[in-house]
Amino acid sequence: MAAVASPVFGNPGGGVHDRTDAASVQVVPAGESFFRTNDYYRSMSTRAGANDGAFWGDADDDVALDRYRTLVNTIDDGIYQLDADGRFVAVNDVIVEATGYSRDDLLGEHVSFVVDDADAGRIERELANRIDANDDVATFELAVRTADGETIPFEARINLLMEDGEFRGSIGVARDRSEKRYRRETLASAASYESITSIIDNADIGVMVLDESFEIEWADATIEQYFGLDRSALIGRSHREVVDDTLKNRFDDPESFAETVLSAYDDDRDVDRFECHVVAPSSDLEDRWVKYQSKPIESGTFAGGRVELYYDITDQKQSEDALQESEEEFQSLVDAVEEYAIFRLDTTGRVTSWNRGARKIKGYDREEIVGDHFSRFYTDDDRAANVPERNLERALENGSTEDEGWRVREDGTRFWANVTITAVRDDDGTHRGYLKVTRDMTDRRAREQELETELQRILGRISDAFYAVDDEFRLTHVNERAAELLQRPEEELLGEVVWDVFPDLRELETVWDAFHTALKTQEPTSYELYYDTLDFHVEANLYPSETGISVYFRDVTERRERERELEQTERRFEAIFEDPNILVGLLEPDGTVLDINQTAMEYIDADLEDVVGDQFCKTPWWSEGVQPDVRRWTERAAAGEYVNFETDLTRPDGERYTLNGVFRPVTNDDGEVVSLIVSDRDVTERKKRERELEESEQRYRTLAEHFPNGIVTLFDHDLEYTLAAGQGFDKIPPEPADIEGKCFTDAWPTETSDALEPALHDALEGEERSVELEYAGREWVLYSVPITDNRGDVFAGVTMAHDITERKEYQRKLEETIDRLEESNKRLEQFAYAASHDLQEPLRMVSSYLRLIESRYADALDADGEEFLSFAVEGADRMRRMIEGLLTYSRVETQGEPLEPVDLDSVLEGVLADLQLQIEETNAELAVEDLPRVEGDADQLRQVFQNLLANAIEYSGDEPPRIAVDAERRGDQWVISVRDEGIGIDPDDQGRVFEVFQRLHSREEHPGTGIGLALCQRILERHGGDIWVESEPGEGATFSLTLPAVGESAR
């Protein structure tokens, strides 16, 4: 590469290898590493802007130099120095290692020796800009060329060296940014290291990670422990060199280890289960066995590399050695046994050992059979049915399995064999193979078959159902009764597996367990259950043998039904016997006490043992006067009779009580009485209630019989009368005795019973009802009411019929009178309206002529004439006002608006507006509370309040009027009160104020027509309300009125 001439670095002269201008450059000894002389230390302090001693303070040059050495060697990055011409003056070990050049190769060379022209030019331009800007630090991304021609990306931070404003060179810090370096940093980072080693160290596994060049990228602490190697010295080294130089010598067979490991690298293959013996070279290490594994890394950061794992298997090897010794001893013993064929199989079932007994029983020499599959000993049928494989599976699953059947010798002959196959495992559970023990049972089987033939003859004579199964649960014998209960012929069952014939038996845990337990433990088992497939209760007893199980069973359905009935009877008796409300005793037929329940014992002052064995009639329950009756009741029950009784008895404390019960015989299937049960209840309270009821009924009957002007009946849920009485029977044909005990349809005529029926039914359903009817020329109103007990249940009904004939007649006459009065009032209203209307015409004429006289002849009249004329005019006006008031009074009913919700606040607001002038003239004070909404005619209610407030102001006396208006809710009405503090009203005159044209004062004292309060009363009567006054002379007056409320109206 051509040298780059620049004003910053100068011209390197004859090229990158020309050192003619570098005569003053000193070669740095290896020990000096970076600093050659104090001149270079001093040059480091000549940066632009640097103060003398700014970094190390006032330390002298030698001390500071030592400190710089320590600092540079501590830093993990490359550090170099260039002179003003761009030639290397100093480099540290990191630069040397990264570039692959020696220090001597680099010193004196121009920077372009390791940097291409483009990067060198870029550095020169940037440094020139920094000098001009007086900025002494620059950072670059560079590509550095190494000695072997590779290119490594570096990040360089360059510091300018300036002295008296003149550029003297630069010092740079370079950081390797290559992928290899990045991976090492990542793997060595705290987070990655801890996350990996926390798992691997706990597993006690030695681990090495190699990159694609098989250089060691990482090793864990276990590598140091196992092999005594410094793992920090391993990082970055070729693993091949480590194996050849050091690692293989840690093993007792170095060449075998090295060949296995390095050939795996060449073939790019896995190494698994390679076991090696590590020999400790010093007392600091331990001898150990390790299992070596090596696998290529397919993906991720170290793709193309390998991971090596070293597992400590020392304990396992020691166990294997012990096992080998044990096996050798065992084999010696096995070889000496000739009665049994004892040999081992590997995990696939191939023969791996052979004893003398095996050779004797099966006929094979060791050399002929070892390595063959053990299925060679089985018949063709068994091999076709996979019996050999199935036996191995059972042994592996259960630990061992036992089998019995035909086996084949080397010469083709067959023998009956008993075989046990046991799975062999290591201490850690690893499956190592099988141990097979075979015994020739041919002679014994022949004897058993002879016995079985005899057994078949014996079993044929067994009356119970019987069948037998072999050790695979195949049916080998079924007698006639068994075939009958199993509902299948014998030939269909024989040879079949019982679970295949009846698959649902597999789901019956009781049956499954009974068979398997019997076969496993060789102990008899039994079960009893209902088998719905065959629809009967089965009781089975299982007797195992070496060859299978004998099963005796029977249908016990009838017995179970009898037991269930007996159990139900016992439970019922137990429930009765323990009932706290029943006194129960169990007796012998002769009356001897067998047992008495606790409830009964609480009635006497004795313990149970005091009465058991005694004659029941002489026990403390019965007084001397009752004992003969108890003896007779016992004798009658012993003869088979149910004897009911009720008797009064006395407790030890003198309290009387009443028992009601029965002596009941208990018989066997032959009808013989075998015991007696006495059950009774304390009915004292019931008897007391009955007496009280009788007394109550008697009182009720007495009251009913004296029921005035009517009839009382009691009836039950059958609508039959249980009581009929009352003085009303004097007015009808039947007597009480004719009614009692009869249904209501039989007691009354059809028309009457039809009218009664709904009322009677309603009473029995808990409802009250009334009905009016006619009977025997009389009119009646009947009320029906339910009668309930203490729990509220209806148990009867009662009717009360009143004779209302005279009242109905009076009511009709009253209604006629009211009709006549209403008609009369209507005519009077019409007359008042007509009269007031007709009177107004002549009154208007009189008034008109009086005013005409007054206007034309007033000057001709003397004082008396004027006075007389004035009286006449005033009288005519008063007459007009009275006629108008009378007309309004008569129109209250006919001219009013429909009643509807009215807001009294709004009504009163209008009234106060009309009276505003009068209020102001009298200086009146009004206190008005919020008023409610009511049902009314707004115009008429306005007249009411207008009259009441005008009167309160008028009759206030000499003081300014003080008036209060408020409202109070009373039920479904509002009471509105108007109070004043005026002259008051004498109580004797309070009734008169509501009469038409009634006045309590002269017109000179208080003007008015005397019709205002009468009009208020009439209006309130139309509204369904009322008006009244409360007052005392000189104490003011309170006028109160009632109006119907509207729903839940608020004020």
GUTOR-110162 format. One record per residue (C-alpha): residue in one letter; x, y, z. Coordinates in pm, whole numbers, plus 50000, padded with zeros to 5 digits. Layout:
N
AXYZ/...
//
This chain:
1051
M500005000050000/A501395034449905/A502335058150180/V500125087950237/A501765122250244/S500005147050463/P500625179450651/V499705161250968/F501675128950941/G504265141250692/N505555120550402/P506585085150497/G509115086150212/G509915054850024/G506755035850123/V505385017350416/H508604998150477/D510935028250445/R512385035850786/T514995061650679/D513175089450861/A512785069051175/A516395068351286/S515495083651614/V512865057251689/Q513885034051965/V512924997351980/V510934990752293/P512114960652488/A509484935152577/G509784943152944/E509134979752878/S506034969752673/F504805004452595/F506935031452765/R510505034852640/T511735066252806/N510535093553024/D510365114652707/Y507305095252600/Y505705099252941/R506335136352921/S504915137452568/M501635123752703/S501185155052910/T501615178052611/R498005174852495/A496325207652412/G495065223652724/A496665198652961/N498065212053283/D501315198853419/G500675170053658/A496925172453608/F496425134353628/W498915122753893/G499115155654083/D502615165154201/A504175130354161/D507695131054011/D508265117553660/D509525083053761/V506605076653996/A504115088853740/L505745067053473/D505335036253688/R501725045153741/Y501165049053367/R502695014853308/T500294999553559/L497345017553401/V498215007153044/N498734970753140/T495434970353328/I493374983753035/D491944955852817/D492084976952496/G494934983352249/I497065014752314/Y499575029552068/Q501505062252004/L502315078251667/D504835105851604/A504055137051402/D504815117651079/G502295090251168/R504835063151255/F504395038951545/V506455049751843/A504895026052100/V502314997352108/N501004976052395/D500564938352401/V496904940052292/I497914957251964/V500604931251907/E498204902351972/A495384917051762/T497494924751451/G499594893651465/Y502824914151409/S505614915251657/R506384947551833/D509614951051630/D507584947251306/L505344976451401/L507675001951561/G508935027051305/E506285016851050/H503815042350919/V500195037351035/S499255028550678/F501164996150740/V498004982650912/V495325007350789/D494175011150427/D494545043550230/A490925054150270/D490965051250650/A494415067850670/G493185097250459/R490075100550668/I492155100950988/E494495127450846/R491635150250743/E489855146751074/L493035153551276/A493735184951067/N490215197051146/R490745189951515/I494035209651517/D492315239251353/A489425237251597/N491755232751893/D489855200151972/D492265172952074/V490015140952074/A488625121751774/T486895087651739/F487005065351427/E485735031551303/L488725014851127/A489554982750947/V492954969551069/R494864945350850/T496534916651040/A499734898050961/D497814868350812/G495834890850577/E492554891750773/T490734924350846/I489514932551198/P487074961051273/F488404984651541/E487045015151717/A489915040451774/R489845070352007/I492775093651910/N494205120652137/L496425147851981/L499785156652135/M500415194152111/E503415213652241/D503515251652223/G500785249851962/E502755225851743/F501505190751650/R503885164851801/G501945132751731/S499015112651882/I498105085852133/G495195062452049/V493055036552229/A491785008851994/R488994983852076/D488524951551882/R484884950651756/S485144917351573/E482534889551623/K485094866851787/R486044893052042/Y482364902352090/R481464866152165/R484224863052422/E483124894952592/T479524883552590/L480304849152728/A482544864352996/S479984890753093/A478654888253446/A475084880853349/S475924853653097/Y478604838053313/E476454836153621/S473424822753434/I475504794753277/T477754785353566/S474944786553823/I473394756953639/I476554738453528/D478414741653858/N475434727954049/A475354698553809/D479084691853876/I479834689153504/G483054700653334/V482244722053029/M484314737052745/V482874758152459/L484924759052133/D484484783151842/E484414773451475/S488234772151475/F488154749151779/E489714775751998/I488544775252358/E486024803052415/W484994793752768/A485584767553040/D483874763253377/A485384759053724/T484794721253716/I487464718253439/E490024732153683/Q488794708353956/Y488914677053737/F492164683253540/G494144709353738/L494134733953446/D493994771953476/R490904780053277/S491894816553223/A495014803553046/L492864780952829/I490734808652678/G491754816152319/R494034785752284/S493564759052022/H491854729252180/R493924705551966/E497084720052121/V495614717752471/V494714681152414/D498124672052277/D500174693052521/T498374688352848/L494884673652866/K495524638652729/N498224633352990/R495604635353262/F494184601453147/D495534566553200/D495204560052820/P496304593552668/E496484582552306/S493034566852306/F491554598752452/A493344621452203/E492414599451907/T488724598152007/V488474635552065/L490394648251768/S488924623651519/A485464635951619/Y486594671051519/D487804658651182/D484624638451116/D482294665051264/R480454638251463/D479054633751814/V480944615552086/D478674599352343/R479334576652643/F483134576852605/E484354567052951/C487884576653062/H489934572153375/V491554604453502/V494854598653682/A495734626053931/P499274639753859/S499534653954212/S497964651054555/D495874682154481/L493704662654235/E491644630954273/D491554599754060/R488154598053896/W486204582853610/V484544606953366/K482114602353080/Y483074624352784/Q480494638852544/S481134662052253/K478574676852013/P478744702651731/I476944735551796/E474374739851518/S473114775551578/G473494806651786/T476554826851879/F478954797051860/A477484780151553/G480154758151391/G481924752551720/R481554724151971/V480604719152333/E482474693652544/L481024678752862/Y482834658053128/Y480534638953371/D481934624153693/I480874587153696/T483284575553966/D480494562754196/Q478824544753909/K482064527353807/Q482714516554163/S479194501854176/E479784484053846/D483024469353976/A481274456954288/L478464443854071/Q480974425853849/E482484408654151/S479014399554276/E478034386753935/E481134365253916/E480314349954252/F476674345954151/Q477684329953820/S479774304354006/L476754295154215/V474444294853912/D476784272653715/A476714247053998/V472854243953988/E471544216853754/E467854214753858/Y467094249753716/A467964266153387/I469354299853500/F470604324153242/R470664361353164/L469164381052875/D470154414952750/T467584442852719/T466404429152382/G465934393552505/R469104377852374/V470944351752584/T474134364352749/S474914336253000/W474204298653034/N474444275053332/R474664237453361/G470954234253443/A470084252753125/R472204229152921/K470624199053096/I466974210653063/K467074226952719/G469874206552552/Y471944235752417/D475654241052479/R476744276052574/E478434282352239/E475234272852051/I472814295552231/V474574326952363/G473574356052141/D470294340052025/H466894354052118/F465194335452401/S461974331552196/R463764301352044/F462564281252346/Y458834288752283/T456384269852066/D455404283151724/D451944292251853/D453384311852147/R455774330651920/A452924338951684/A450944352351980/N453944373452092/V454074355152426/P457884360152466/E457684397552407/R454634400552633/N456474382852915/L459414407052887/E457014436752894/R455344423153209/A458684417253379/L459824452453291/E456564467753410/N456074447053728/G459674438253818/S459104401553745/T456594377953587/E455884341153620/D454734319653331/E453954283053283/G453554264652954/W455094242852689/R458704249552589/V460884233952315/R464254216552365/E467174216452121/D466054182251984/G462504194951920/T460844176952212/R458554196552442/F458514199552819/W456174217453058/A458104246453210/N457614269753503/V459414302253413/T460244333353615/I461624363953436/T463024392453648/A464074426453517/V467624436453622/R468284473453694/D471204494553822/D471004514354144/D469944544653939/G467124524653779/T468784519153441/H467484487053280/R470364462453221/G468544431253107/Y466664401253255/L467334370453468/K465364339953356/V464844309053573/T463204278153417/R462184245553586/D461064213853411/M457554206253551/T456564179053301/D456234151253559/R454294172953800/R451894183853524/A451174147553438/R450284140853800/E448154172053812/Q446234161453504/E445494128053667/L444294146453974/E442304170653757/T440464141753592/E439494129153936/L438654164754037/Q436334168453737/R434364138453860/I434204153654208/L433244188254083/G430444173453876/R428784163054200/I428974198554352/S425504214154381/D426794250154405/A427854268254090/F431544262554029/Y434074272553769/A437864272953755/V440314295753576/D444024292053509/D446674318253590/E445654337753279/F442014336953391/R440964312853117/L437984291453212/T439114255353251/H436004240453411/V432324250553439/N429744228553611/E426084226453512/R424814250453779/A427504276153688/A426544274653319/E422924279553421/L423684310753632/L426174324553380/Q423494319853111/R425954304052866/P426644267552771/E429804250952903/E431354246052560/E431014283452488/L432824292752811/L435714267952826/G439014282552707/E437764318252716/V439234345252940/V436634354853198/W437224392153134/D436474386852765/V433244367952834/F432074394453081/P433964426652988/D432114447953241/L433724427653522/R436904447553455/E435084478553574/L433934461553896/E436884468854124/T435634444254389/V435684414754145/W438944424753973/D440744428854305/A439384396154445/F440754375654151/H444124392854129/T444654393254505/A443884356154530/L446274347854249/K449044370254383/T448834361854754/Q447614325854718/E445084334054989/P441294328154955/T439174358954880/S435444364954845/Y432984391254731/E429274397254726/L427484422054496/Y424604427254258/Y425654419253900/D423194437353677/T424394419853359/L422994386853490/D420414403653716/F421104385854044/H423004390354369/V426094368354363/E428114355054656/A431494341454543/N434384324454724/L437744322154546/Y440334295254634/P443694299954458/S446264273954365/E449534274554177/T447714268353848/G444714291553887/I441604298454094/S438564277754189/V435394298754219/Y432294287454410/F429334310654375/R425584311454428/D422564333154358/V421674349854690/T419034373754556/E416214359554770/R418394359855080/R419394396055016/E415734405554971/R414864389355305/E417824406355468/R416794439855320/E413234435555446/L414554425655787/E416934455255784/Q414114479055695/T411974464155970/E414814467656218/R415414503556112/R411744511756150/F411674495356489/E414894513056586/A413434546256473/I410304539756674/F412244526956972/E414474558156976/D411614582556907/P411714608257191/N407934612557164/I406954575757203/L407214553057505/V408194518057379/G408634484957555/L409634450357429/L408104420957622/E408094383257623/P404644368557544/D404194362157918/G404724399257993/T408394397658105/V410234429858024/L413054426157766/D413784462657695/I412324497357751/N413354528757562/Q414874559157733/T411784580657678/A409694557057889/M412364554458158/E412204592058215/Y408664587858354/I409674566458652/D412234568458928/A414224537058830/D417004524358600/L416524500458309/E418164471458492/D415604476058769/V412694466558539/V414244442258288/G413064406858381/D410044419358580/Q406394414758488/F405374445558289/C402144449758483/K404114453358810/T406584479558690/P406504514858841/W404484529558553/W401264513258664/S399364520558984/E397614492459172/G394274501959024/V395614498858669/Q397764467658707/P394864442758652/D394004460858327/V397644458858210/R397704421458283/R394544416258073/W395924437657788/T399124416557791/E397214383657782/R395054395357493/A398094406457294/A399824372957365/A396764356557211/G397394376456889/E395084406356947/Y395974443156896/V394904460257220/N394384498157226/F394334515457563/E394244549657730/T394784555058100/D395624582258351/L398854577558550/T400984596258805/R404724604758795/P406874599859106/D406634637459173/G402824635759176/E402284650858831/R399364635058646/Y399674624058283/T397694603958029/L399034575957805/N397364564157485/G398844533757312/V398634497957190/F399834462957284/R400994447756953/P401904410656905/V405014401056698/T404734367556518/N407124344356332/D406574328755989/D404384302256152/G402104328456309/E403314321656660/V403574351756893/V407244355056984/S407204388857157/L405054419057237/I405634455857162/V403974482157375/S404024517057221/D402214546757367/R402294584457369/D401894609957640/V398614626857537/T398334648457846/E398604680957653/R396244668557385/K393684658357643/K394104691957809/R393514709357478/E390514687457408/R389014696657744/E389794733157680/L388254729957335/E385154713657479/E384864741657730/S385514767257456/E382924750957232/Q380474750957516/R381064787757576/Y380884794257206/R377664774157179/T376184793957467/L377134826457296/A375824813756964/E372534802757115/H372034837657254/F373224855056936/P370584882256897/N368584886656577/G370664861556382/I372104826756328/V375644813456394/T377024781656231/L380324762556242/F381294740455947/D384264717955863/H386234711455543/D383474687655425/L381054717355446/E379134699255719/Y377684719556002/T379064711056346/L377134738656525/A373974758556452/A372444782856705/G371034817756751/Q367814835956815/G367294839756443/F366034803956430/D362784817756580/K362104834356242/I362794804456010/P361254769655975/P364204746656061/E365494740756413/P369224740056503/A369084702356537/D367834700356177/I371004718056057/E373814702956268/G375534672756110/K374244680855761/C376024693555454/F374934728855368/T373384716355039/D371094693555239/A370264719555503/W369004747755277/P366974751454959/T368954751854633/E368634789454580/T369914796054933/S372764770454918/D373914784454582/A374204818854741/L376064804555046/E378564782054866/P381124808854755/A381214823855104/L381784789955270/H384594780455031/D386284814255078/A386294809755454/L387974775555426/E390604791455201/G391354817855465/E389284846555320/E386504866655483/R383334873555281/S379834887555314/V376744880355110/E373124892655121/L370264868555054/E366544862655115/Y365204832655303/A361854824955461/G360454859055365/R363274876755550/E366384895555434/W369774884755571/V373394895555555/L375824866355614/Y379494869855711/S381844839755663/V385144839055854/P387964812755870/I388944796556202/T392684789056241/D394794769856491/N397964781756667/R400004776356349/G397634797156140/D396154767155953/V392434769155872/F390594739756027/A386954752356011/G384754781755921/V382054801656092/T379074820955951/M377064848056124/A373764857455959/H371924889156070/D368244895256003/I368254929255831/T364644929155717/E363574959155929/R366834977455860/K366484972455489/E362894985455512/Y364065015955705/Q366915020755454/R364475019955165/K362265045655336/L365305067055413/E366435065255054/E362995075754942/T363095104955186/I366545114755064/D365305113454707/R362405135954797/L364705159754983/E367125160854693/E364255167954460/S362995194854700/N366495209954723/K366745209754350/R363435228254323/L364535252454597/E367785258854410/Q365825265254095/F363465288054288/A366335306954453/Y368045311354120/A364835322353952/A363845344754242/S367245361254265/H367325365453887/D363775379053871/L364325401854170/Q367335418254007/E365245433853730/P362875454953952/L365865461654184/R367855475653891/M364815497253804/V364525510554160/S368245517654171/S368145534953834/Y365305557953928/L366845566154265/R370075576354092/L368025596253836/I366235615054120/E369585620654285/S371125635053973/R368145656753866/Y366585668554188/A369405667954439/D369415705654454/A365655706254525/L365965682854824/D366595694755172/A368935676855409/D366395651355515/G365495644155156/E369125638455066/E369495615455367/F366395596255275/L367535592954917/S370955580955036/F369315554255255/A367245542854960/V370305539854728/E372315521254994/G369425497755059/A369115489954691/D372895482654668/R372705460454977/M369765441854826/R371755436954501/R374725422554691/M372465399054887/I370775386954568/E374195381254404/G375385362154712/L372225341254714/L372685334254344/T376305323054404/Y375165301554698/S372575283854483/R375065277154204/V377685259154417/E376515224254304/T375375232853955/Q377925257953832/G381135243553985/E384045228953788/P385045191853815/L387235183654116/E390885178754026/P394325182954188/V394745219154295/D397865236454429/L396655256754730/D399825278054724/S398785291054382/V395185296554498/L396305316254804/E398745336554594/G395835348754380/V393715357154684/L396505377754841/A396885396954512/D393135405754521/L393395416854886/Q396665435754840/L395055470654877/Q393135460455192/I396275444655338/E398295476155279/E395575499355418/T395285479455742/N399025472355770/A398175435255803/E400875408655865/L400375373755718/A402425342455802/V401735315755541/E403305280755547/D403655258355241/L400225244955150/P399525210854989/R397845199054672/V394235187854722/E391275175454518/G389045205454449/D387565232854234/A390175260554217/D387635288954169/Q385435277854459/L388425272854690/R389555307754598/Q386135320654720/V386645301955048/F390075316955119/Q388905351454996/N386055351355251/L388165337755539/L391075362155490/A388755392155429/N386885383855754/A390195380255943/I391215415155828/E387755430255888/Y387345416956242/S390885423856359/G389835450956608/D391885482056674/E395305465656619/P396805457956279/P395645423556164/R397935393856248/I396965363456038/A398555328456007/V397735301455750/D399055265455788/A398225229455700/E398345195455877/R397925160255730/R395325138255899/G394945104755729/D393685110155374/Q392725146555439/W394465179755490/V393335203755764/I393875240355659/S393665266455939/V393335304355918/R394135321056251/D393705357756350/E394175377856666/G390955398056623/I387765403656831/G386815366856844/I383395349856849/D381285339657146/P380995301557161/D377175304557166/D377265322856833/Q379785300456655/G377085278756495/R375145308856363/V378015323156161/F377585295655895/E373855302755843/V372665323255546/F372135360655619/Q373105356155985/R375155384856124/L376645390556470/H377335427656423/S375465457856285/R376225469955937/E377555502056087/E380165482356281/H381065457056009/P379545457455659/G378585425455480/T375715404155352/G375915375855609/I376265349355337/G380085345355308/L380665318155568/A377475299955460/L378935299555107/C382275285555244/Q380405257655419/R378415249055107/I381565247854894/L383375225155144/E380375201955160/R380605198154783/H384295189054827/G383475162755089/G385065184055359/D384005204055660/I384545238255819/W384425249256182/V385575277456409/E387335277956743/S387275311256924/E386815331057245/P385765368057257/G388835390257242/E391185360157175/G390905359156799/A389435330856590/T390695300056405/F388705287956106/S389665252556006/L388575233555698/T389265198555561/L389985189055201/P390835155055043/A394555149154987/V396085140454648/G398205108454675/E401365115754876/S401175153254816/A403855173754981/R403405209155095/
//
